[in-house]
Structure formats: C-alpha cells, structure tokens
Amino acid sequence: MKLSDFDFDLPEELIAQKPAGTRGQDRLMLLGRSSGDVRHLKMDDLPDLIAPGTLMVFNNSKVRRSRCYGVKLSEKEGQGGREQEFMFLNQMTPDLKIWHTMVKGAKKVKTGNRYSFFDGTVGTIVENEGDEGSEFRTVRFEIPLDDLWFEKNGHIPLPPYIRREDDDTDSERYQTVYAKETGSSACPTAGLHFTEEMFARLDAKKIERCFVTLHVGLGTFLPVRAQNIEDHKMHEEFYTIPFDTAEKINQAKKEGRPVLAVGTTSVRTLESASDENGFVKGGSGSTSIFMYPGYTFKCVNQVFTNFHTPQSTLIMLVSAFAGRENILNAYREAVEQKYRFFSYGDCMLIK
C-alpha cells in the first residue's frame, strides 16, 4: 500500500492547540467497525455505548518532562554558545548516565560537543553507530539523570503540531489522571478524556478495567518516509503487562466478553503479547509491531482513540482495525463537523 493512501485534508484551525476547558467535556464519534456508520455524540455518552462485562484496558505510562535545553560549551570551560533542544527518549545504561535523545537540527550536533543544562549539568555527545544520518544523538553525563532531574530541568514534551510553548496547564492536562509509571516521551492521549467521575459511572455499569504500561518512544515522533508502507520499520518500545491484568484479559477472552483497548498504545501492547487465540502473557517485553490494513487482530475487539495525523502509523493502525475507507470517510465527516484533532482533540469509539 502507498503512503498517500492514508492522507486526508485537514484545516489547520482544527488542530487543537489547547485542551478542552474541562477534562472529559469532548466530542465523541461512534464508528461502526464493520458498517462504517457514524454517530456524533459526547464523551458523557460513553458508558451507555459499552456493554456491561466489557474489559477496558488502559496504558498507565506517565509522561516524563523530557524536552530539555542545553547551551553548547566552547573549548574554553564555561563559555556558552547557542541553545540546543533535546528530547530525552530513553536511558541506554542502567546507571542512567547515557541517554538516547532526539535533537532539533541534529546535523549541527557533533560527537564531542558539550552542552550545559539548566542546573549546570554537562552532557557530552558520544558516538553511536545507529545515530549516524538521523535526528538522534546519544549523550553521556557524569551523574545519573533521575525523575527529579527532569522535573527541575525539563519541559512537557508537547508534540510539534501544538505551536506554542508548554505552560502550567500542560503539567496537569498532558497527563492522564491514572498515570503511574514514568517513562513516556509523549502522552498516550486517548486516556486524557477520562476522569474519576467517568470511572465511577463505568463501575456502576459493571464495566471492568485494568492497566498495562507501554512507554511511548521514538516511533511517535518519526514520519513514515517509505512510499510503500510495507517498507517502513517501526522503532522498539517497551511494555509491561501485570500478571493480574493478563489474568483478567484471558478470563474475558474465555468468556467471550469484549476487550476494549483505550489508545493505540494499549492496542500495540495487547496485540504484541497475545497468541493466535488472543490470550496474553504477563510480564515485560518489547515491541516493534506495525499494524496496517491486512493485519488480523487477535486480542482487541473494540478501540477508543483520538483522531490521528495524516500518513501516520497510527491512522494505519485504526485503518487496519476498521477498514481504510471507513476511517477516511469518518475523518472527512469529522472535518465537516469541525471536530478537534490530535492530542488535545476529540475522540472516537470503534466497535
């Protein structure tokens, strides 16, 4: 399939730059997975759209304040130069001293360059064969970088289509209310629509829930450059499925109850860990799974998700789940109805 098969026209004014005034007060599109039928609803309607006994699976990864700015140091100790933006993606050593980063204007960031960050910590660009010719650079520090360091030095890593600097609002709103395990470089944004009040309503309807962890990594930031999508290679991401979560999922599969994945990261986790019958194995692992039309889903029966960017691996995933034409028709209708798109935008339930 061609990359252009997953393109659509989106007016820039429909790209949400801020979250809705109140968390959970967003529009909700209901899409029939087989029929392609569309209904226009609100997030408040969600509990009435889900059958009792459904098992909802959420990703509880927490966003790290991973966008950090370093000033290039000259050969004269302490003399600063231009500021450079680094997106910290994942540590490469257990001692947290060597980190893989994505760098804005990476061509100018050479091996041996030294950068001073907000608190005076100095990092040195070190050689990594996989970084050559890419947007990525590896940085070595003399001290470990823990979560307290990122809280002090970092910014909320808003995606590039949000054309503003992060502010105090984002510290709360670009994080799910159930976020627990720190490690993501971007928010699993489908979960942003859920509140404690919504969870109470779902509980009252006997709709069960459980949690997995997948830390959102490199693949979120990289465009698909291959014109034939089959040639695209996904980056690796790490996940954990608690054993009690695996037990709940497998029990639901045995009883024929629907498994509803909240967000594409939950979909990736479940499909990566499941066997041909949809049963999952608890524990930790990694995945570079790439789902596009032709993929057969084994575990996931329903998906709750946001609206995704054109030509992205995420729109390919939902096209694999509901059919490319159904998705593109739904997106065209969303544009006509002026839905808000992407991370801080509206949502869709596919069932």
C-alpha positions as CSV (number, residue, x, y, z in Angstrom):
1,M,0.0,0.0,0.0
2,K,1.1,3.6,-0.7
3,L,1.7,6.3,1.9
4,S,-0.7,8.5,0.0
5,D,-3.5,6.0,0.7
6,F,-3.6,7.4,4.2
7,D,-3.7,11.1,3.5
8,F,-6.6,13.5,4.2
9,D,-7.1,17.2,4.1
10,L,-7.2,18.9,7.5
11,P,-7.6,22.6,8.0
12,E,-5.0,23.9,10.4
13,E,-7.6,25.5,12.6
14,L,-9.0,22.1,13.6
15,I,-5.7,21.1,15.2
16,A,-6.3,21.5,18.9
17,Q,-3.7,23.8,20.5
18,K,-5.2,23.7,24.0
19,P,-7.2,21.1,25.9
20,A,-11.0,21.5,26.3
21,G,-12.0,23.8,29.2
22,T,-12.9,20.9,31.4
23,R,-11.4,17.5,31.2
24,G,-13.7,15.0,29.7
25,Q,-16.0,17.5,28.0
26,D,-15.1,16.5,24.5
27,R,-17.0,15.3,21.4
28,L,-17.2,11.6,20.7
29,M,-17.7,9.9,17.4
30,L,-19.0,6.4,17.4
31,L,-17.8,4.4,14.3
32,G,-19.2,1.0,13.3
33,R,-16.2,-1.2,12.7
34,S,-17.9,-3.3,10.0
35,S,-20.6,-0.9,8.7
36,G,-18.7,2.3,8.7
37,D,-21.8,4.0,10.2
38,V,-21.1,7.2,12.2
39,R,-22.8,8.8,15.1
40,H,-21.9,12.2,16.7
41,L,-22.1,12.1,20.5
42,K,-20.3,13.4,23.6
43,M,-17.8,11.8,26.0
44,D,-20.6,11.8,28.6
45,D,-22.4,9.3,26.4
46,L,-19.6,6.7,26.6
47,P,-20.9,4.5,29.5
48,D,-24.1,3.9,27.5
49,L,-22.2,2.8,24.5
50,I,-20.2,0.0,26.2
51,A,-21.8,-3.3,27.2
52,P,-21.7,-4.5,30.8
53,G,-18.9,-7.0,31.2
54,T,-16.6,-5.3,28.7
55,L,-13.0,-5.2,29.8
56,M,-11.3,-1.8,29.2
57,V,-7.5,-1.8,29.0
58,F,-5.7,1.5,29.8
59,N,-2.0,2.5,29.4
60,N,-0.8,4.0,32.7
61,S,2.5,5.3,31.4
62,K,3.4,8.7,32.8
63,V,4.9,11.5,30.6
64,R,8.5,12.5,31.6
65,R,9.4,16.2,31.4
66,S,11.7,15.1,28.6
67,R,12.2,18.3,26.5
68,C,15.4,19.9,27.8
69,Y,17.5,22.8,26.6
70,G,21.3,22.8,26.7
71,V,23.8,25.5,25.9
72,K,26.8,24.5,23.8
73,L,30.1,25.0,25.6
74,S,33.1,26.2,23.7
75,E,36.6,24.8,24.3
76,K,37.0,27.4,27.0
77,E,35.4,25.9,30.1
78,G,32.1,27.5,31.0
79,Q,31.9,29.7,27.9
80,G,28.4,29.2,26.4
81,G,27.2,29.3,22.8
82,R,23.8,28.7,21.2
83,E,20.9,26.9,22.9
84,Q,20.0,23.4,21.6
85,E,16.8,21.5,22.2
86,F,17.0,17.8,23.2
87,M,14.1,15.4,23.6
88,F,15.2,12.6,26.0
89,L,13.8,9.3,24.9
90,N,15.3,6.5,26.9
91,Q,18.3,5.7,29.0
92,M,20.9,3.3,27.4
93,T,22.6,2.2,30.6
94,P,21.2,1.0,34.0
95,D,23.1,3.8,35.8
96,L,21.0,6.5,33.9
97,K,24.2,8.3,32.7
98,I,23.8,7.7,28.9
99,W,20.7,8.7,27.2
100,H,19.3,8.5,23.7
101,T,17.8,11.8,22.5
102,M,16.1,13.3,19.5
103,V,17.7,16.6,18.6
104,K,16.4,19.6,16.7
105,G,18.9,20.5,14.0
106,A,20.8,17.3,14.6
107,K,23.3,17.9,11.7
108,K,25.0,20.6,13.8
109,V,25.3,18.4,16.9
110,K,28.6,16.6,16.5
111,T,30.3,13.9,18.5
112,G,32.3,15.5,21.3
113,N,30.1,18.6,21.6
114,R,29.4,19.5,25.2
115,Y,26.2,21.1,26.5
116,S,25.3,22.7,29.8
117,F,21.7,22.2,31.0
118,F,19.6,24.4,33.3
119,D,21.1,23.3,36.6
120,G,24.7,23.3,35.2
121,T,24.8,19.6,34.5
122,V,27.0,18.9,31.5
123,G,26.4,16.3,28.8
124,T,28.7,15.2,26.0
125,I,27.7,13.8,22.6
126,V,29.1,10.3,22.2
127,E,29.4,8.2,19.1
128,N,26.6,5.7,18.5
129,E,26.6,4.0,15.1
130,G,22.8,4.0,14.9
131,D,22.6,7.8,15.2
132,E,24.5,8.5,12.0
133,G,22.4,10.4,9.5
134,S,19.4,10.6,11.8
135,E,17.6,13.0,14.1
136,F,19.0,11.2,17.1
137,R,22.1,11.7,19.3
138,T,23.5,9.9,22.3
139,V,24.5,12.0,25.4
140,R,26.7,10.9,28.3
141,F,26.5,12.6,31.7
142,E,28.8,12.4,34.7
143,I,25.8,12.0,37.0
144,P,22.6,9.9,36.7
145,L,19.5,11.7,35.4
146,D,16.5,10.6,37.5
147,D,12.9,11.9,37.6
148,L,13.9,14.7,40.0
149,W,16.4,16.0,37.5
150,F,13.8,16.0,34.7
151,E,11.3,17.8,36.9
152,K,13.9,20.5,37.5
153,N,15.4,20.8,34.0
154,G,12.7,19.6,31.7
155,H,9.6,20.8,29.9
156,I,6.4,19.0,28.9
157,P,7.1,17.4,25.5
158,L,4.2,18.8,23.6
159,P,4.0,17.4,20.0
160,P,5.3,19.6,17.1
161,Y,1.8,20.4,15.8
162,I,1.0,22.3,19.0
163,R,2.6,25.5,18.1
164,R,3.3,27.1,21.4
165,E,5.5,26.6,24.5
166,D,4.3,24.4,27.3
167,D,2.7,26.2,30.3
168,D,1.5,25.3,33.8
169,T,-1.8,23.9,32.4
170,D,0.0,21.3,30.4
171,S,1.7,19.9,33.6
172,E,-1.8,18.6,34.5
173,R,-3.7,18.2,31.3
174,Y,-1.0,16.5,29.2
175,Q,-1.1,13.6,31.7
176,T,-3.9,11.1,32.3
177,V,-5.5,11.0,35.8
178,Y,-4.3,7.5,36.3
179,A,-0.7,8.0,35.1
180,K,1.7,6.0,37.3
181,E,4.8,4.6,35.6
182,T,7.1,7.4,34.4
183,G,8.9,6.8,31.0
184,S,6.9,8.2,28.1
185,S,8.2,10.8,25.7
186,A,4.6,11.6,24.7
187,C,1.2,11.1,26.3
188,P,-1.0,8.2,25.5
189,T,-3.6,10.8,24.7
190,A,-6.8,8.7,24.4
191,G,-6.7,8.5,28.1
192,L,-6.8,12.2,28.6
193,H,-10.6,12.2,28.2
194,F,-11.2,10.1,31.4
195,T,-11.9,11.4,34.8
196,E,-12.6,9.8,38.2
197,E,-16.3,10.7,37.7
198,M,-16.2,8.7,34.4
199,F,-14.6,5.8,36.1
200,A,-17.3,5.8,38.8
201,R,-20.0,5.7,36.0
202,L,-18.2,2.9,34.3
203,D,-18.0,1.0,37.6
204,A,-21.8,1.5,38.1
205,K,-22.4,-0.1,34.6
206,K,-20.3,-3.2,35.6
207,I,-17.6,-2.3,33.0
208,E,-14.3,-3.7,34.2
209,R,-10.9,-2.1,33.7
210,C,-7.2,-2.9,34.0
211,F,-3.9,-1.4,33.2
212,V,-0.8,-2.1,31.1
213,T,2.3,0.1,30.7
214,L,3.9,1.0,27.3
215,H,6.3,3.9,27.3
216,V,5.8,5.9,24.2
217,G,9.1,6.3,22.4
218,L,10.7,7.1,19.1
219,G,8.0,5.9,16.7
220,T,5.7,8.6,17.8
221,F,8.0,11.3,16.5
222,L,9.1,9.8,13.3
223,P,7.3,10.3,10.0
224,V,6.7,7.4,7.6
225,R,9.2,8.1,4.8
226,A,8.8,5.0,2.8
227,Q,6.3,5.4,-0.1
228,N,5.4,1.8,0.1
229,I,4.3,1.5,3.7
230,E,5.4,-2.2,3.9
231,D,9.0,-0.9,3.8
232,H,8.6,1.2,7.0
233,K,10.4,0.0,10.1
234,M,8.9,0.7,13.5
235,H,11.2,1.6,16.4
236,E,11.2,-0.6,19.5
237,E,9.1,0.3,22.6
238,F,9.0,-1.4,26.0
239,Y,5.8,-2.7,27.8
240,T,4.7,-4.4,30.9
241,I,1.5,-6.4,31.4
242,P,1.0,-7.1,35.1
243,F,0.1,-10.8,35.8
244,D,-3.3,-9.8,37.3
245,T,-4.1,-7.8,34.1
246,A,-3.2,-10.8,31.9
247,E,-5.5,-13.0,34.0
248,K,-8.4,-10.5,33.6
249,I,-7.8,-10.3,29.8
250,N,-7.6,-14.1,29.4
251,Q,-10.7,-14.6,31.5
252,A,-12.6,-12.1,29.4
253,K,-11.5,-13.9,26.2
254,K,-12.6,-17.3,27.6
255,E,-16.0,-15.9,28.5
256,G,-16.4,-14.1,25.1
257,R,-16.5,-10.7,26.7
258,P,-15.2,-7.7,24.6
259,V,-11.7,-6.3,25.2
260,L,-11.8,-2.6,24.6
261,A,-8.3,-1.0,24.2
262,V,-8.1,2.6,25.2
263,G,-5.5,4.1,22.9
264,T,-3.3,2.8,20.2
265,T,-0.5,2.1,22.8
266,S,-2.8,-0.3,24.6
267,V,-3.6,-1.9,21.2
268,R,0.1,-2.3,20.4
269,T,0.8,-3.9,23.8
270,L,-2.1,-6.4,23.7
271,E,-1.5,-7.5,20.1
272,S,2.2,-7.8,20.7
273,A,1.7,-10.0,23.8
274,S,-1.1,-12.2,22.5
275,D,-1.1,-15.6,20.9
276,E,-3.2,-16.6,17.9
277,N,-6.3,-17.1,20.2
278,G,-6.0,-13.7,21.8
279,F,-4.6,-14.9,25.1
280,V,-1.9,-12.7,26.6
281,K,1.2,-13.5,28.6
282,G,2.0,-11.4,31.6
283,G,5.4,-9.8,32.1
284,S,7.7,-7.3,30.3
285,G,8.8,-7.2,26.7
286,S,9.5,-5.0,23.7
287,T,7.6,-4.5,20.5
288,S,8.2,-3.0,17.1
289,I,4.8,-4.2,15.8
290,F,3.5,-2.3,12.7
291,M,-0.3,-2.7,12.1
292,Y,-1.7,-1.7,8.7
293,P,-4.6,-3.0,6.6
294,G,-4.3,-6.7,6.2
295,Y,-3.3,-7.3,9.9
296,T,-5.6,-9.7,11.8
297,F,-6.4,-8.6,15.3
298,K,-6.2,-11.4,17.9
299,C,-7.0,-9.8,21.2
300,V,-8.6,-6.4,20.8
301,N,-12.3,-6.2,19.9
302,Q,-13.0,-2.5,20.3
303,V,-10.8,0.6,20.3
304,F,-11.2,4.0,21.9
305,T,-8.9,6.6,20.3
306,N,-8.2,10.1,19.3
307,F,-8.1,11.4,15.7
308,H,-4.6,10.9,14.2
309,T,-2.3,12.7,11.8
310,P,-2.3,12.1,8.1
311,Q,0.1,9.4,6.7
312,S,1.0,8.3,10.3
313,T,1.4,4.7,11.6
314,L,-1.5,5.5,14.0
315,I,-4.0,6.2,11.2
316,M,-2.7,3.0,9.5
317,L,-3.4,1.1,12.8
318,V,-7.0,2.2,13.1
319,S,-7.4,1.6,9.3
320,A,-6.3,-2.0,9.9
321,F,-8.9,-2.2,12.7
322,A,-11.9,-0.6,11.0
323,G,-11.0,-0.5,7.3
324,R,-9.2,2.3,5.4
325,E,-12.3,3.6,3.7
326,N,-14.4,3.6,6.9
327,I,-11.7,5.5,8.7
328,L,-11.1,8.1,5.9
329,N,-14.9,8.6,5.5
330,A,-15.2,9.1,9.2
331,Y,-12.3,11.6,9.2
332,R,-13.9,13.5,6.3
333,E,-17.1,13.8,8.3
334,A,-15.2,14.8,11.4
335,V,-13.6,17.7,9.4
336,E,-17.0,18.7,8.1
337,Q,-18.4,18.7,11.6
338,K,-15.4,20.6,12.9
339,Y,-14.1,18.1,15.4
340,R,-10.9,19.0,17.2
341,F,-7.9,16.8,16.1
342,F,-4.9,15.2,17.6
343,S,-3.5,15.1,21.2
344,Y,-5.8,17.7,22.8
345,G,-8.7,17.0,20.4
346,D,-11.9,14.9,20.4
347,C,-12.2,11.2,20.4
348,M,-13.7,8.1,18.7
349,L,-15.0,4.8,19.8
350,I,-14.8,2.0,17.2
351,K,-16.9,-1.1,17.9
